[in-house]
Amino acid sequence: MKYGKWLIGSCLALASWAAPAQSIMEVYDKPCSVGVRVGFNSTFPVIHSFMLDDQPIDHFRLHYKVGYMASVSFSVNMNQFFIQPAVNWERCSTEIQFAWPQTDEIYPSGNTIQYDHKLDAEYNSVAVPVLVGYHLVKEGPYGLNIKLGPKGIYHYKKQQTGSGPQAVITHQDDNINYAIDFVMAVGVTIGRLFLDFSYEFELHKTQSTYAYQCLTQDRAGTLSIQQRRNALSFSLGMIF
């Protein structure tokens, strides 16, 4: 919540810096420019494999949570085209609820599936996207552009936990601490203000491994999940 208040305050600060109205509507068309933006994101896991030892977990639900981001970008403008590298700070969260696999004797067919176990993950990351853009509309202070390109991400801080009534679940490790994404974005500019909407696809799979100890029977083992994390983001910024 404190991050959300900080971002809302940052958005208001950006708007106040833009006053008066003449400054907002100023046509800002220079060979090079710097932009600062803040916004929100939501991560969409794509599950490729979810296993309890050698047994697949078929019943799970994805819960999407709101995350936060801040960015500083540098644009090199070439008529209708531009190149825009940036440095982002991002915080994103995911939650996966699942039903613990059972035998038919313990969990008869026809019973209501209980999604009473979950895996929570929170990532703090530094990302470096390098996007190539094209201005579809560039009339006076108004503009519309599209941009795309690669994005490298390093997760410098991760918090991953598991919980449920049938087992103690403890995160062990991930196979990698970085990600390579492909980003597609649409930007709207009004003078010095701009709005960005982007969607990014993770280009590879990440595997997370958890150890579990059953509480209802003498059993321990490994829970593993292989996934890609796509993300949608919205941000508000200003050009300097």
C-alpha positions in Angstrom: 0.0 0.0 0.0 2.8 2.4 0.8 4.2 1.9 -2.7 0.8 2.7 -4.2 0.5 6.0 -2.2 4.1 6.9 -3.3 3.2 6.3 -7.0 0.0 8.3 -6.8 1.9 11.1 -5.2 4.5 10.9 -7.9 1.8 11.2 -10.6 0.4 14.3 -8.9 3.9 15.7 -8.6 4.4 15.2 -12.4 1.2 17.0 -13.1 2.1 19.9 -10.8 5.5 20.2 -12.4 3.8 20.6 -15.8 1.8 23.7 -14.7 1.0 26.1 -16.2 -1.2 24.8 -19.0 1.0 26.4 -21.7 3.9 24.4 -20.5 2.0 21.2 -20.7 1.0 21.8 -24.3 4.5 22.9 -25.4 5.6 21.0 -28.5 8.7 19.1 -27.3 10.4 17.9 -30.4 14.2 17.8 -29.9 16.9 15.4 -31.3 17.3 13.9 -27.8 15.1 13.9 -24.7 14.8 12.5 -21.3 11.6 11.1 -19.8 10.5 10.1 -16.3 7.5 8.0 -15.6 5.7 6.0 -12.9 3.0 3.4 -13.2 1.4 0.1 -12.4 1.9 -3.4 -13.7 0.2 -6.8 -13.5 2.0 -10.1 -14.1 0.3 -13.0 -15.9 2.0 -16.4 -15.3 1.8 -19.0 -18.1 2.2 -22.4 -16.4 4.0 -25.0 -18.5 4.5 -27.7 -15.8 3.3 -28.0 -12.2 4.5 -31.1 -10.5 4.3 -32.7 -7.0 7.3 -35.1 -7.3 6.3 -37.1 -10.4 2.6 -36.3 -10.1 1.1 -33.4 -12.1 -1.0 -30.8 -10.3 -3.9 -30.2 -12.7 -6.2 -28.0 -10.5 -4.8 -24.5 -10.0 -5.9 -20.9 -10.2 -3.9 -17.7 -11.0 -4.6 -14.6 -9.0 -3.3 -11.4 -10.6 -1.9 -8.6 -8.4 -1.1 -5.0 -9.0 2.6 -4.1 -8.9 4.5 -0.8 -9.4 7.2 0.6 -11.6 9.3 3.7 -12.1 11.5 4.5 -15.1 14.0 6.9 -16.6 14.3 6.8 -20.4 16.5 8.5 -23.0 15.1 9.0 -26.5 17.0 9.6 -29.7 14.5 11.1 -32.2 14.9 10.7 -36.0 11.9 12.2 -37.8 9.2 9.6 -37.6 11.4 7.0 -35.9 13.1 7.0 -32.4 15.2 4.7 -30.2 14.4 4.6 -26.5 16.6 2.9 -24.0 15.5 3.0 -20.4 16.3 1.9 -16.9 13.3 0.6 -14.9 12.6 -0.3 -11.3 9.8 -2.8 -11.0 7.9 -4.6 -8.3 5.5 -7.4 -9.2 3.6 -10.1 -7.4 1.8 -13.3 -8.3 -0.3 -15.9 -6.4 -1.1 -19.4 -7.5 -3.7 -21.3 -5.6 -3.9 -25.1 -6.2 -5.5 -28.3 -4.9 -3.2 -30.8 -3.3 -3.3 -34.0 -5.3 -5.0 -36.9 -3.4 -5.8 -40.5 -4.0 -9.4 -41.5 -4.7 -9.7 -43.1 -1.3 -8.8 -39.8 0.5 -10.3 -37.4 -2.1 -13.2 -39.2 -3.8 -14.2 -38.2 -7.3 -17.2 -35.9 -7.2 -16.1 -33.9 -4.2 -15.7 -30.2 -4.5 -12.1 -29.3 -5.4 -10.5 -27.3 -2.6 -7.9 -24.7 -3.8 -6.6 -24.4 -0.3 -2.8 -24.3 -1.0 -0.9 -21.5 -2.5 2.4 -20.2 -3.8 3.1 -16.5 -3.4 6.0 -14.7 -5.2 7.1 -11.1 -5.0 9.9 -9.8 -7.2 11.9 -6.5 -7.0 13.7 -6.0 -10.3 15.9 -3.7 -12.4 15.1 -3.8 -16.1 16.7 -2.3 -19.2 14.4 -2.2 -22.2 15.7 -0.9 -25.6 12.8 0.0 -27.8 12.5 1.2 -31.4 9.4 3.3 -32.0 7.5 4.9 -34.9 5.2 8.0 -34.7 1.8 7.1 -36.2 0.5 10.6 -35.4 2.6 13.7 -34.8 0.4 16.8 -35.1 1.2 19.8 -32.9 1.3 18.8 -29.3 -0.5 15.5 -29.9 1.1 12.3 -30.8 0.5 8.5 -31.1 3.4 6.0 -31.4 4.1 2.3 -31.3 7.3 0.8 -30.1 8.8 -2.6 -29.5 12.1 -4.3 -28.6 13.9 -6.5 -26.1 14.0 -6.1 -22.4 16.5 -7.5 -19.9 15.4 -8.0 -16.3 17.4 -8.9 -13.2 15.6 -9.9 -10.0 17.7 -8.5 -7.3 15.3 -9.4 -4.5 12.8 -12.2 -4.4 10.4 -13.5 -1.7 8.7 -16.8 -2.5 6.6 -18.7 0.0 4.1 -21.6 0.1 1.3 -22.5 2.5 -1.5 -24.9 2.9 -3.3 -27.2 5.4 -1.7 -30.4 4.3 2.0 -29.5 4.0 4.8 -27.2 5.0 6.1 -25.7 1.8 9.5 -24.0 1.6 11.1 -22.4 -1.4 14.5 -23.8 -2.4 15.7 -22.1 -5.5 15.1 -20.9 -9.1 17.1 -22.0 -12.0 17.8 -18.4 -13.1 17.5 -14.9 -11.5 17.0 -13.0 -14.8 14.6 -12.8 -17.7 14.6 -11.7 -21.3 11.3 -10.3 -22.5 9.9 -8.9 -25.8 7.9 -5.6 -25.3 5.2 -4.1 -27.4 3.9 -0.7 -26.4 1.5 2.1 -27.5 2.3 5.7 -26.4 0.1 8.8 -26.4 1.7 12.2 -26.0 0.1 15.5 -25.1 2.8 18.1 -25.2 5.3 17.1 -22.6 3.0 14.6 -20.9 2.8 11.0 -22.2 0.9 7.8 -21.4 2.4 4.3 -22.1 0.5 1.0 -22.4 2.7 -2.0 -22.9 2.5 -5.8 -22.9 5.6 -8.0 -22.6 6.3 -11.7 -23.3 8.9 -13.6 -21.4 11.0 -15.5 -24.0 12.0 -18.4 -21.9 10.8 -20.6 -19.0 11.8 -20.3 -15.4 11.6 -23.2 -13.0 11.1 -22.7 -9.2 11.6 -25.6 -6.8 10.0 -26.0 -3.4 10.5 -28.6 -0.7 7.4 -29.9 1.2 6.7 -31.9 4.3 3.2 -33.4 4.6 1.4 -32.8 7.9 -1.2 -35.5 7.4 1.2 -38.4 6.5 4.8 -39.3 6.6 5.8 -38.0 3.3 8.3 -35.4 2.0 9.4 -34.4 -1.5 9.7 -31.7 -4.1 7.2 -29.4 -5.7 8.3 -27.7 -8.9 6.7 -25.2 -11.3 7.9 -24.2 -14.7 6.4 -21.0 -16.1 6.8 -17.8 -18.2 5.7 -14.5 -16.7 4.1 -12.1 -19.1 3.1 -8.6 -17.9 0.8 -5.7 -18.7 1.8 -2.2 -17.6 0.4 1.4 -17.6 2.5 4.5 -16.9 2.3 8.3 -16.8 5.3 10.4 -17.5 6.8 13.7 -18.5 9.5 14.7 -21.1 12.3 17.0 -20.0 
